Amino acid sequence: MAFKSNIFSLFYKIFGKPIFFLLDPEFVHDKFTDTGRILGKYKITKTIINKLFKYTNQLLKQDLFGINFSNPVGLSAGFDYNGKLNNILPDVGFGFESIGTVTYSPYEGNPKPRLGRIPKQRGLIVNKGFKSDGIDKVLNENYKHNDEDNFVVGISIGATNSKQCSTAPAQIDDICRSVEYLKSHTSYTKFSYIEINISCPNVLGSGSLANPETLESLLSKIRQIGIDKPLFVKFQLEIEWDLAQELIEIMIKYEVDAIIVANLLKHRENISMTNAERLELENKKGNISGKPTWDLSNELISKVYKEFGDKIKIIGVGGVFSAEDAYEKIRRGASLVQLITGMIYNGPQLIGQINEGLVRLMKRDGYKNISEAVGSMHK
Ligand SMILES: Cc1cc2nc3c(=O)[nH]c(=O)nc-3n(C[C@H](O)[C@H](O)[C@H](O)COP(=O)(O)O)c2cc1C
């Protein structure tokens, strides 16, 4: 496995990335999605991808919230936003994915360009603003579940990005409408969890749901709908700890199963870059993913784990580019990790490399299952 993935890694570094990085990032993303969709359709292409990329090991398996995760590495919301890749991702080696963020009404996204790169800082600039086909099309046309794969797929739901939905009450109604629609749909049983996105920084009315009263109202309404699946909440990266504590208390009250730490970085002041780079970045609208999120995400994971680790599970996201990165998030308290940007910078073989590396690191530290490493930094 290591030999094959190192060769692919080199290939991606020498040929793939330099070409992709010359092209418009959204164009590359769309082509990747179209290609992944086609590769996932056929047994033969699935088998080839599987043999090339997938790494499996018993030590990585976990049962969490009644879901069987074959490994702890997931695709974060925002890459497969219209639910087209679930048939190829298990063969790439992912343990799970969050499709979406899906909104009730379709939205064509913020004006272009809405995706950029900051290669020196190993990040992306994201200003898509919940581009979505809308829940109706995602469930009826795009999403095709493959029972054979038994892949863990969750759906991230957010409020439609529109003027009408820019206030908290309208956002709550819009999210609940999506949850109700999903619950009444035949594909409901195919989703393993529901993820509520309260933290997208590039939509109208952003931040309205990260408020104790509105979060309480949102979660109580979702509970009234009566979903019988694990419920996750995607959290903001930049938040005062006092407010974060209040919000997490509310999540625990409404039996939210996991908090996803965290979404994109809004404030750019602390990103290390030259004046020229900063000047160039000033003209680009959006929020930052990748390595610039690393420190804040890690600090927040540790804080949440130390104070609430016995009451809510943590999914760690932000700047995972290697097995060591994933392991650090797990040791800080994350039971699972997710990523996007690391895969774009390092190539799709990264997922197998992370899983293989995790096993190496666990053996070094004497753990017999990945769950034993969770929070070990604080013990
Ligand atoms: C292109 C792109 C689109 C994203 N869209 C969403 C989204 O729709 N919903 C969401 O919850 N997070 C979204 N995110 C945030 C990611 O899920 C993740 O929290 C963040 O990028 C940090 O992880 P990373 O450093 O591994 O990319 C997006 C990120 C990227 C790069």
The ligand as an ORCA input file, in Angstrom:
! r2SCAN-3c Opt
* xyz 0 1
  C     -14.739     24.517     -1.304
  C     -15.260     24.395      0.083
  C     -16.635     24.443      0.304
  C     -17.136     24.319      1.593
  N     -18.483     24.309      1.782
  C     -18.970     23.970      3.002
  C     -20.353     23.725      3.176
  O     -21.150     23.816      2.249
  N     -20.782     23.369      4.420
  C     -19.924     23.232      5.490
  O     -20.371     22.873      6.574
  N     -18.612     23.465      5.342
  C     -18.104     23.804      4.136
  N     -16.768     23.996      3.968
  C     -15.872     23.916      5.152
  C     -15.265     22.521      5.272
  O     -16.251     21.549      5.458
  C     -14.258     22.472      6.431
  O     -14.931     22.751      7.632
  C     -13.121     23.479      6.252
  O     -12.743     23.587      4.899
  C     -11.876     23.064      7.034
  O     -11.403     21.802      6.616
  P     -10.174     21.618      5.569
  O      -9.047     22.473      6.073
  O      -9.861     20.161      5.617
  O     -10.659     22.045      4.242
  C     -16.242     24.168      2.693
  C     -14.859     24.139      2.457
  C     -14.361     24.238      1.175
  C     -12.872     24.182      0.970
*
